[in-house]
């Protein structure tokens, strides 16, 4: 699957990469999210928030491994890297007051 921006995609199958379904489906996901939050109704969402969290998390983990230039082992239960404090530091940022995320939410 090739994602082109936020509004279009293409799919390919097999070793020959036979073209499959493609299009400009899905709509404006940002607007959809804001509308669902304002309505306090998660059934309005195009997809579960958890799916977005997991898929964006994979991209972030790959980016951290790339920046550190090594293979990393991630523990999904603790949401920390295994025995790698340097990589763990890259899972968050230094926030500026008053926009601080507490250690325990």
C-alpha positions in Angstrom: 0.0 0.0 0.0 1.3 3.5 -0.9 -0.2 6.4 1.1 0.1 9.7 -0.8 -0.5 12.4 1.7 -3.7 12.3 3.8 -6.2 11.8 1.0 -5.2 9.2 -1.5 -3.8 5.7 -1.6 -2.8 2.9 -4.0 -2.5 -0.9 -3.4 -0.3 -3.5 -5.2 -0.4 -7.3 -4.9 2.2 -10.1 -5.2 5.7 -10.2 -6.6 4.5 -8.6 -9.8 2.9 -5.7 -7.8 -0.4 -6.0 -9.7 -2.4 -2.8 -9.1 -5.3 -3.1 -6.8 -7.8 -0.7 -5.3 -6.8 3.0 -5.1 -8.6 6.2 -4.6 -9.2 9.4 -2.6 -11.3 7.8 0.1 -11.4 8.6 3.8 -12.1 12.3 3.8 -10.7 14.8 6.1 -9.5 12.8 9.1 -8.4 15.9 11.1 -11.9 17.4 10.8 -13.5 14.1 11.6 -11.5 13.8 14.8 -12.3 17.3 16.0 -16.0 16.8 15.2 -16.1 13.6 17.2 -14.3 15.2 20.2 -16.7 18.2 20.1 -19.7 15.8 20.0 -18.3 13.6 22.7 -19.1 10.7 20.3 -16.4 8.3 19.3 -18.8 6.4 17.0 -18.4 9.4 14.5 -14.7 8.5 14.0 -13.6 7.1 10.7 -11.4 4.6 12.7 -10.5 3.8 16.3 -8.1 6.1 18.0 -6.1 3.1 19.2 -5.4 2.2 15.5 -3.9 5.7 14.9 -1.9 5.4 18.1 -0.4 2.0 17.2 0.3 2.9 13.5 1.9 6.3 14.3 3.9 4.6 17.2 5.5 2.2 14.7 6.7 5.1 12.6 8.1 6.8 15.7 9.9 3.7 16.9 11.5 3.2 13.4 12.6 6.8 13.4 14.2 6.4 16.8 16.1 3.3 15.6 17.2 5.2 12.5 18.4 8.2 14.5 20.4 6.0 16.9 21.7 3.8 14.1 21.0 0.5 15.7 18.4 -2.2 16.2 16.2 -1.7 19.2 14.0 -4.0 21.2 10.7 -2.5 22.4 8.5 -3.8 25.2 4.9 -3.0 24.2 3.6 -3.6 27.7 5.8 -1.1 29.5 6.0 1.1 26.3 9.8 1.4 26.9 12.9 0.0 25.1 14.6 -3.0 26.7 17.7 -1.9 28.6 18.2 1.3 26.5 17.8 4.5 28.4 19.1 6.6 25.5 16.3 5.3 23.3 13.8 5.8 26.1 14.7 9.5 26.3 13.5 9.8 22.7 10.0 8.6 23.5 9.1 12.0 25.0 10.4 15.6 25.0 11.1 18.4 27.4 7.9 20.3 27.8 7.6 23.9 28.7 5.3 25.1 31.4 2.4 25.3 31.6 2.1 22.7 28.7 3.5 19.8 30.8 2.3 16.2 30.6 2.4 14.7 34.1 4.5 11.5 34.6 1.4 9.7 35.8 -1.8 10.5 34.0 
